[in-house]
Amino acid sequence: MKVSFLGELETLQEGIEKIAPLLGIEICEDGLPIHVVKSSNSHLDVQLENGQGLIGYHDKIHFFRAMGLFVEATREKETFHITEQPYFDMNGAMFDCSRNAVMKTETAKTFLRYMAIMGLNVMMLYTEDTYTIDGDPYFGYMRGRYSNEELQEIDDYAYSLGIEVIPCIQTLAHLSTYLKWSHTSAIRDTEDVLLVGNQNTYEFIEKMIVSASSPFRSKRIHIGMDEAHGLGRGNYLDQQGKKNRYSLMTQHLKLVEEILKKYKLRPMIWSDMYFRVWSEADAYYDLNIEIPEEETKQVSKQVQMVYWDYYNEEEGFYEQYIDKHAAFGSLPIFAGGIWTWHGPTIHYEKTFHTSNPALAVCKRKGVREVFATLWGDNGAESNFFFALLGLQLFAEHGYNSIVDEHKLKKRFEFCTGGNYEAFLTMGKLDVHPQANIHALIPDSPAKYLLWQDILLGLFDKNIEGLGFSQHFQNIKDELQRYLGTSSPWKSLYSFMMKLCTVLSIKSELGLKISEFYHGNRKEELKEIAIKELNLLEEAVKDLRMIHRRQWFSNNKPFGWEILDIRYGGLLARIETVRDRLMSFIDGRIDTLDEMEEEKLFYDSFSRDSKKGVGKEIKYQRIVSANPL
């Protein structure tokens, strides 16, 4: 499609050149004329009539969404008039670059292009210690940290598309990968938390703030401060005695805010610690929390609270919690979640069941700033590109009062080239009929069945008689149909199919071995040792290869060694299981001690229709009952 943009294009030209190839358009003088008008109101206006196009926009990001809407509409109509009203001033995504996977700059740029077409205007790169502090070589050492030049490159690219890149760091907790080094002892409270009230700590925090913010145009900064469970309970307790955690948080925030004022930065923080300390259960999502008014006044009104919630599914809960946040003096920023952190998969059921009510309430309550989080807990096993449909969901909420699934499907397939049903299917691995998908934390069978030991089978009791092998085979068969279609995301479909192959073989293998062992059915055990374990070994090798290719394509190499160790451990245990079975079959040993131990429900977990099939995403707890 040939087009010619007419009007004030100076600030748009660089972005147009980046987006045009993705939209399949050629910019030339004899193309369809599209008049570009910057408007004083916030509406997007997209028109085509009598061979003349019009794009009316207010913010730069609105132009690039409108550009996509225009091209999409021309595929169906010769005349159209589309108007959209943005419901959020900030709507974007935070990418976790601290749980081992650090996105390459080119990967960040790819996401920025898709985000621009969707109309998302903020990117955060969550970096605990994966950026550079001059003079501190151990900060981010061997972690794939970004250089200042790389971050500047990302910021420049985003700026051309109307997207603000906001640094997102930690200035209290979540710093264990740095605090493990011996030279940090003077600023360490616990292994994860900084020592508050210490001059050395604030000198270090100033270095972090300067280093993290300097590559970016934005004067906003996310300074973290969430989940500081050990605050005041380590070296601080030894040195200063027991202090109220709310007071420690408030004191610390004020000292950090003084640093931020020095550099004219506007901060936001995760809000959970200001709620947990008033909960008898130390819980964030506790409707019984009542924070005294005199205490809320202690928190600076210049610091924006970020209410993060990827778990609750009822609109009424979000309404109450937004109100509780508003008691601090202003409406919060809302952070939802696209479930990329539950293992090598994505959980779209939970993503939709939490995002839809949350964003609907945000619009009703007048919350103007939202973003989606893409976490990579416990090794970043998932691929962030699985989350594209979730990003589209946030985008459509940003420009529609109610999100229509038909429009979401059309927009997603136009903006990304992905297949809507294929992406939903890839999100089904944890959605077994017996799994509890509506619990605050949904079940995670795909992860624990991938990594659990075949002989030890810590989760075998949980899945007994539930047909998990067939469950994964059905998803593989469903994904097979999408491999024949033209799509830029075939490698994602292929990865999920290979994962389903592994899980369809492995998920119930321990149960079969136990059944045949206790029945003294050595011929069947020999079939497993010679045939099924060989099939599993080859399937695991295939899965590892495609996983490795995708990792090195999208991320820096640092961090993959953890997954190599996990795959290597799985392959080594397959070989050991084969040897153990053959030793028993050949009579070299009389028993398999692993089979003599009674299998229990995981972590005293009792399976029933209310509790599902179990949840655990920590590899070290999945793979063995022994310390790792």
C-alpha positions in Angstrom: 0.0 0.0 0.0 1.4 3.4 -1.0 0.7 6.4 1.0 1.8 10.0 1.2 1.6 11.9 4.5 0.9 15.6 4.3 1.2 18.2 7.1 3.5 18.9 10.1 5.6 15.7 10.1 9.0 16.8 11.5 8.5 15.1 14.9 6.8 12.0 13.3 9.1 11.3 10.4 11.6 9.1 12.2 8.9 7.0 13.8 7.0 6.7 10.5 10.1 5.1 8.9 10.3 2.6 11.7 6.6 1.6 11.6 5.9 1.6 7.9 7.6 -1.8 7.1 5.6 -3.4 9.9 2.3 -2.1 8.5 3.3 -3.1 4.9 3.1 0.5 3.6 5.4 2.4 1.2 5.8 6.1 1.7 6.0 7.9 -1.7 4.7 11.1 -3.3 2.2 9.4 -5.5 0.7 7.4 -2.7 -2.8 7.8 -1.1 -2.7 11.3 0.5 -3.2 11.3 4.3 -3.5 14.7 5.9 -1.9 14.8 9.4 -3.4 17.3 11.8 -2.2 17.8 15.4 -5.3 18.5 17.5 -5.9 20.4 20.7 -8.3 17.7 22.0 -7.2 14.2 23.0 -9.3 12.3 20.5 -7.9 10.1 17.7 -9.6 10.8 14.4 -9.0 8.6 11.4 -10.9 9.2 8.1 -10.9 8.2 4.5 -13.3 9.8 2.0 -13.1 10.6 -1.7 -9.6 9.2 -1.9 -8.4 11.6 0.8 -7.2 10.4 4.2 -7.0 12.2 7.5 -5.3 11.5 10.8 -6.0 13.8 13.7 -4.0 13.2 16.9 -2.9 14.9 20.1 0.1 12.9 21.5 2.7 11.4 19.2 1.8 7.8 20.3 -1.8 8.5 19.2 -0.6 9.1 15.7 1.1 5.7 15.5 -2.0 3.9 16.8 -4.1 5.9 14.3 -1.6 5.0 11.5 -2.3 1.4 12.2 -6.1 1.9 12.4 -6.0 3.7 9.1 -4.2 0.9 7.3 -6.4 -1.8 8.9 -9.6 0.0 7.9 -8.5 0.4 4.3 -8.3 -3.4 4.0 -12.1 -3.6 4.5 -13.6 -0.2 3.4 -13.2 2.5 0.9 -14.7 5.1 3.2 -14.6 5.2 7.0 -14.5 7.5 10.0 -13.0 6.2 13.2 -12.8 8.1 16.5 -11.3 6.9 19.7 -11.0 8.5 23.2 -7.9 7.6 25.2 -8.9 6.6 28.7 -5.4 6.6 30.2 -2.6 9.2 30.1 0.0 6.4 30.7 -0.5 2.9 29.5 2.4 0.6 28.8 4.5 -2.3 30.0 7.3 -3.2 32.4 9.7 -5.9 31.3 11.6 -7.8 34.0 15.3 -7.7 33.1 16.6 -8.8 36.5 15.5 -12.5 36.8 18.3 -13.6 34.5 16.9 -12.6 31.1 18.2 -9.2 30.0 16.6 -8.2 26.7 18.8 -7.2 23.9 18.4 -3.7 22.7 17.0 -5.0 19.4 14.4 -7.0 21.3 13.4 -3.9 23.2 13.1 -2.0 19.9 10.9 -4.8 18.4 8.5 -4.5 21.4 8.6 -0.7 21.0 7.4 -1.0 17.4 4.5 -3.3 18.3 3.6 -1.1 21.3 3.5 2.0 19.1 1.1 0.4 16.7 -1.1 -0.7 19.7 -0.9 2.8 21.2 1.0 2.0 24.4 3.2 4.9 25.5 5.4 3.7 28.3 8.1 1.1 28.7 9.9 0.3 31.9 12.9 -2.0 32.1 12.9 -3.5 35.6 16.6 -3.5 36.5 17.7 -4.4 40.1 21.4 -4.5 39.3 21.4 -4.9 35.5 22.6 -1.4 34.7 26.0 0.1 35.1 27.3 2.1 38.0 30.7 3.7 37.2 33.4 2.7 39.7 31.5 -0.4 41.0 32.4 -3.4 38.8 30.5 -5.8 41.0 27.2 -4.1 40.4 25.6 -6.4 37.8 28.8 -8.4 37.4 28.2 -11.3 35.0 24.5 -10.5 35.0 24.2 -9.0 31.5 23.9 -5.4 32.8 23.0 -2.7 30.3 25.6 0.0 29.5 24.5 3.6 29.5 24.9 3.7 25.7 22.5 0.7 25.3 19.9 2.4 27.5 20.3 5.7 25.6 19.8 3.8 22.3 16.6 2.3 23.6 15.4 5.7 24.9 16.2 7.4 21.6 14.3 4.7 19.7 11.3 5.0 22.0 11.2 8.8 21.8 10.8 8.7 18.0 7.7 6.6 18.5 6.2 8.7 21.3 7.0 6.2 24.0 8.5 7.3 27.4 11.1 5.0 28.9 11.0 5.2 32.7 13.8 3.7 34.7 12.5 1.1 37.2 14.9 0.1 39.9 15.1 -0.9 43.6 16.2 1.3 46.5 15.4 -0.9 49.5 14.9 -4.6 48.8 15.2 -7.2 46.0 19.0 -6.6 45.9 20.3 -10.0 46.9 22.3 -10.5 43.7 24.4 -7.4 44.6 24.4 -7.6 48.4 26.0 -11.0 48.3 29.4 -9.4 47.5 31.5 -8.9 50.6 32.2 -5.2 50.0 28.5 -4.4 50.5 28.5 -5.5 54.2 28.3 -1.8 55.5 25.0 -1.2 53.6 23.4 -4.6 54.2 20.5 -5.2 56.6 19.6 -8.7 55.5 20.7 -10.6 52.4 18.0 -8.9 50.4 17.4 -5.5 52.1 19.5 -2.3 52.4 20.5 -1.0 55.8 18.2 2.1 56.3 19.4 5.2 58.2 23.0 4.5 57.3 25.0 7.2 55.5 26.8 4.7 53.3 23.5 3.4 52.1 22.3 6.7 50.9 25.6 7.5 49.1 25.1 4.2 47.3 21.4 4.9 46.5 22.4 8.2 45.0 24.8 6.4 42.7 22.0 4.1 41.7 19.6 6.9 41.0 22.1 8.9 39.0 23.2 5.9 37.0 19.7 4.6 36.3 18.1 7.9 35.3 20.9 9.6 33.3 20.4 7.6 30.1 16.8 8.7 29.8 14.9 11.8 28.9 12.1 11.0 31.4 12.2 12.8 34.8 10.1 10.1 36.3 11.6 7.1 38.1 10.2 4.0 39.7 12.3 3.4 42.9 10.7 0.0 43.9 10.7 -0.5 47.7 8.3 -3.5 47.6 8.4 -6.8 49.5 11.1 -5.6 52.0 10.1 -8.3 54.4 13.4 -8.3 56.3 13.4 -4.5 56.9 14.9 -3.7 60.2 15.3 -7.4 61.2 18.9 -8.1 60.4 22.0 -5.9 61.0 19.7 -2.9 61.7 18.1 -4.8 64.6 21.6 -5.7 66.0 22.7 -2.1 65.7 19.6 0.0 66.5 17.2 -2.3 68.2 13.6 -3.1 67.1 11.7 -0.2 65.3 8.3 0.1 63.8 8.5 -0.9 60.1 6.1 1.7 59.0 8.3 4.4 60.6 11.4 2.9 59.0 9.7 2.9 55.6 8.6 6.5 56.0 12.1 7.6 57.2 13.8 5.8 54.4 11.5 7.2 51.7 12.0 10.7 53.0 15.8 10.4 52.8 15.6 8.9 49.3 13.2 11.6 48.2 15.8 14.3 49.2 18.2 12.7 46.7 15.5 12.6 44.0 14.7 16.3 44.6 18.4 17.1 44.0 18.1 15.7 40.5 14.5 16.9 39.9 13.1 13.4 39.5 9.5 12.4 40.2 9.3 9.1 42.0 6.8 6.2 42.2 7.0 3.2 44.5 5.3 -0.1 44.8 2.7 0.4 47.6 2.6 -3.0 49.3 4.9 -2.3 52.3 2.6 0.5 53.4 -0.3 -2.0 53.6 1.4 -5.1 54.9 2.6 -3.5 58.1 -1.1 -2.8 59.1 -2.2 -6.4 58.3 -2.3 -8.9 61.1 -1.2 -11.5 58.5 1.4 -9.3 56.9 -0.7 -9.5 53.7 -1.0 -7.0 50.9 -4.6 -7.9 49.8 -6.3 -7.6 53.1 -9.6 -5.8 53.1 -9.5 -5.4 56.9 -6.5 -3.2 56.7 -7.2 0.2 58.2 -4.3 2.8 58.0 -4.7 5.7 60.5 -5.1 9.0 58.8 -2.2 10.5 60.7 0.0 7.8 59.3 -1.0 8.3 55.7 -0.1 12.0 56.1 3.5 11.0 56.8 3.9 9.8 53.2 5.0 12.5 50.8 2.3 13.5 48.3 5.1 13.9 45.7 5.6 10.1 45.7 3.1 8.2 43.5 1.9 4.9 44.9 1.8 2.0 42.4 -1.0 -0.5 43.3 0.1 -3.8 41.9 -2.4 -6.6 41.6 -2.2 -9.6 39.2 -4.3 -11.8 41.4 -7.8 -10.6 42.3 -10.7 -11.2 39.9 -13.6 -9.2 41.4 -14.3 -5.6 40.5 -15.5 -4.9 44.0 -12.0 -5.7 45.4 -10.3 -3.3 43.0 -12.8 -0.6 43.9 -12.0 -0.9 47.6 -8.3 -1.1 47.1 -8.1 1.9 44.8 -10.0 3.8 47.5 -7.6 2.6 50.2 -4.7 3.9 48.0 -6.5 7.2 47.5 -6.5 7.7 51.2 -2.8 8.6 50.8 -3.8 11.7 49.0 -4.2 10.8 45.3 -5.3 8.1 43.0 -2.6 5.4 42.5 -0.9 4.2 39.4 -2.3 0.7 38.6 0.1 -2.2 37.7 -1.6 -5.3 36.3 0.1 -8.5 35.2 0.5 -10.6 32.1 1.3 -14.0 33.5 4.7 -14.8 32.1 6.3 -15.8 35.4 4.7 -19.2 36.1 7.3 -21.3 34.3 8.0 -21.8 30.6 4.4 -21.0 29.6 1.9 -18.1 29.8 -1.4 -18.2 31.7 -4.0 -16.2 29.6 -7.0 -17.4 31.7 -5.6 -15.7 34.8 -4.4 -12.7 32.7 -7.8 -12.0 31.3 -9.7 -12.8 34.6 -7.6 -10.2 36.5 -6.9 -7.5 33.8 -10.5 -7.1 32.6 -12.1 -6.2 36.0 -9.0 -4.2 37.1 -8.9 -2.0 34.0 -12.7 -1.5 33.9 -12.6 -0.3 37.5 -9.6 2.0 36.8 -11.6 3.7 34.1 -14.7 4.1 36.3 -12.6 5.4 39.2 -10.6 7.9 37.0 -7.2 6.2 37.4 -5.3 7.7 34.5 -2.0 5.7 34.7 -1.7 2.0 34.3 0.9 -0.5 33.0 1.2 -4.2 32.6 4.1 -6.2 34.3 5.9 -9.0 32.6 7.8 -10.7 35.4 10.4 -13.5 34.9 10.5 -15.1 38.4 12.7 -18.1 39.0 14.8 -18.1 35.9 12.8 -16.2 33.2 11.8 -19.5 31.6 9.1 -17.9 29.5 9.4 -15.9 26.3 8.1 -12.3 26.6 6.7 -12.5 23.1 4.1 -14.9 24.4 2.7 -11.8 26.1 1.8 -9.9 23.0 -1.9 -10.7 23.3 -1.8 -9.3 26.9 -0.3 -6.1 25.7 -3.0 -5.8 23.1 -5.6 -6.3 25.8 -4.2 -3.4 27.8 -4.0 -1.3 24.7 -7.7 -1.9 23.8 -8.8 -1.1 27.3 -6.9 2.2 26.9 -9.0 3.3 23.9 -12.4 1.6 24.5 -14.9 1.9 27.3 -15.7 -1.8 26.9 -13.3 -4.3 25.2 -15.1 -6.3 22.6 -13.5 -9.7 22.0 -14.1 -9.5 18.3 -12.3 -6.2 18.0 -9.5 -7.4 20.3 -9.0 -10.4 18.0 -8.9 -8.3 14.9 -6.6 -5.7 16.4 -4.2 -8.3 17.7 -4.0 -10.1 14.5 -3.5 -6.9 12.5 -0.9 -5.3 14.9 1.2 -8.4 15.5 0.5 -10.9 12.7 -0.2 -13.5 15.4 -3.2 -15.9 15.5 -5.6 -15.0 18.3 -6.7 -18.6 18.9 -3.1 -19.9 18.8 -2.0 -17.5 21.5 -4.9 -18.4 23.7 -4.1 -22.1 23.1 -0.5 -21.5 24.2 -1.9 -20.2 27.4 -3.7 -23.4 28.2 -1.0 -25.7 29.5 -1.8 -24.9 33.2 -5.5 -24.9 32.6 -6.2 -28.6 33.3 -9.9 -29.3 34.2 -8.8 -30.1 37.8 -6.5 -27.1 38.1 -7.6 -24.2 40.2 -7.2 -21.3 37.9 -9.2 -18.8 39.9 -7.1 -19.0 43.1 -5.2 -16.0 44.1 -2.1 -17.9 42.8 -3.3 -20.4 40.2 -1.9 -23.9 39.9 1.3 -24.4 37.9 1.4 -28.0 36.7 3.4 -27.3 33.5 6.4 -26.1 35.4 6.5 -28.6 38.2 5.8 -31.5 35.8 8.7 -30.4 33.5 11.3 -30.3 36.3 10.2 -32.7 38.9 12.3 -35.8 39.3 10.9 -38.9 37.6 11.7 -41.3 40.4 11.2 -39.0 43.4 8.0 -37.6 41.9 7.2 -35.0 44.5 4.0 -34.1 42.7 2.9 -37.5 41.5 0.3 -37.9 44.2 -1.3 -34.6 43.1 -1.8 -35.6 39.5 -2.7 -39.3 40.1 -5.5 -40.4 37.8 -6.1 -37.0 36.2 -4.9 -37.8 32.6 -2.2 -35.1 32.4 -0.5 -36.9 29.5 -3.6 -36.6 27.3 -4.1 -33.0 28.4 -0.8 -32.0 27.0 -1.2 -34.1 23.9 -4.5 -32.4 23.2 -2.9 -28.9 23.3 -0.1 -30.1 21.0 -2.7 -31.4 18.5 -4.5 -28.1 18.7 -1.3 -26.1 18.1 -0.4 -28.3 15.2 -3.0 -26.7 12.9 -1.4 -23.3 13.3 2.0 -24.3 12.1 0.7 -24.5 8.5 -0.4 -20.9 8.5 1.7 -17.9 7.7 2.9 -16.2 10.9 6.0 -14.5 12.3 5.4 -16.4 15.5 5.7 -20.0 14.3 8.8 -20.4 16.6 6.6 -19.7 19.6 4.0 -22.3 18.5 6.9 -24.8 17.9 8.3 -24.2 21.3 5.0 -24.9 23.0 4.4 -28.0 20.9 7.8 -29.4 21.9 7.1 -28.6 25.5 3.8 -30.4 25.2 5.7 -33.4 23.7 8.0 -33.5 26.7 5.1 -33.2 29.2 2.9 -35.7 27.4 5.7 -38.3 27.9 7.0 -37.3 31.2 4.1 -36.0 33.3 2.8 -39.5 34.2 6.0 -41.5 33.7 6.7 -41.7 37.4 3.2 -43.0 38.1 3.7 -45.7 35.5 7.0 -46.8 36.9 5.5 -47.0 40.4 2.6 -49.1 39.1 4.8 -51.5 37.2 7.4 -51.8 39.9 4.9 -52.6 42.6 3.3 -55.1 40.3 6.7 -56.7 39.5 6.0 -56.1 35.8 9.6 -56.1 34.6 8.8 -56.3 30.9 6.8 -53.1 31.1 9.6 -51.4 33.1 12.0 -52.6 30.4 9.8 -50.9 27.7 10.0 -47.7 29.7 13.8 -48.0 30.1 14.5 -48.8 26.5 11.8 -46.9 24.6 10.0 -44.2 26.6 13.1 -42.8 28.3 14.8 -42.6 24.9 11.8 -40.8 23.4 11.8 -38.4 26.4 15.5 -37.8 26.2 15.3 -36.8 22.6 12.3 -34.6 23.2 14.1 -32.8 26.1 17.1 -32.2 23.8 14.8 -30.8 21.1 13.1 -28.5 23.6 16.4 -27.3 25.0 17.6 -26.5 21.5 14.6 -24.4 20.5 14.6 -22.7 23.9 18.3 -21.9 23.6 17.8 -20.4 20.1 15.0 -18.2 21.3 16.9 -17.1 24.4 20.0 -16.1 22.4 17.9 -14.4 19.8 16.0 -12.3 22.3 18.3 -11.9 25.3 21.9 -11.4 26.3 23.7 -14.8 27.0 24.0 -14.2 30.7 21.4 -16.2 32.6 21.0 -19.0 30.1 23.5 -21.0 32.1 20.8 -21.5 34.7 18.5 -23.1 32.2 21.4 -25.2 30.8 21.9 -26.5 34.3 18.2 -27.3 34.6 18.0 -29.1 31.3 21.3 -30.8 31.9 20.1 -32.0 35.3 16.9 -33.3 33.7 18.9 -35.2 31.0 21.3 -36.6 33.7 18.4 -37.9 35.8 16.8 -39.5 32.7 20.1 -41.5 32.3 20.2 -42.3 36.0 16.5 -43.5 35.9 17.4 -45.8 32.9 20.3 -47.2 34.8 18.3 -47.7 38.0 15.5 -49.5 36.1 17.9 -51.8 34.2 19.8 -52.6 37.4 16.5 -53.7 38.9 15.3 -55.5 35.8 18.6 -57.4 35.5 18.6 -58.4 39.1 21.7 -56.3 40.1 19.6 -54.7 42.8 16.6 -56.1 44.6 14.7 -52.9 45.2 14.3 -49.3 44.0 14.4 -47.4 47.2 12.7 -44.4 45.6 9.7 -46.5 44.8 9.5 -47.9 48.3 8.9 -44.5 49.8 5.2 -43.6 50.1 4.3 -40.7 47.8 2.6 -37.8 49.7 0.7 -34.8 48.5 3.1 -32.0 47.8 3.7 -29.8 50.9 0.7 -31.4 52.7 -1.4 -30.4 49.8 -4.7 -32.3 49.8 -6.2 -32.6 46.3 -9.9 -31.8 45.9 -12.1 -29.8 43.6 -11.5 -26.6 45.6 -7.8 -26.8 45.9 -6.8 -28.0 42.4 -3.5 -29.8 41.6 -0.9 -27.7 43.3 1.3 -24.7 42.8 5.0 -24.3 43.0 7.3 -22.2 40.7 10.6 -22.4 42.6 12.8 -24.9 40.8 14.8 -25.7 44.0 11.6 -26.9 45.7 10.3 -28.8 42.6 13.3 -30.9 41.7 14.2 -32.4 45.1 13.2 -32.6 48.7 16.9 -32.1 49.5 18.5 -28.7 49.7 19.8 -27.4 46.3 
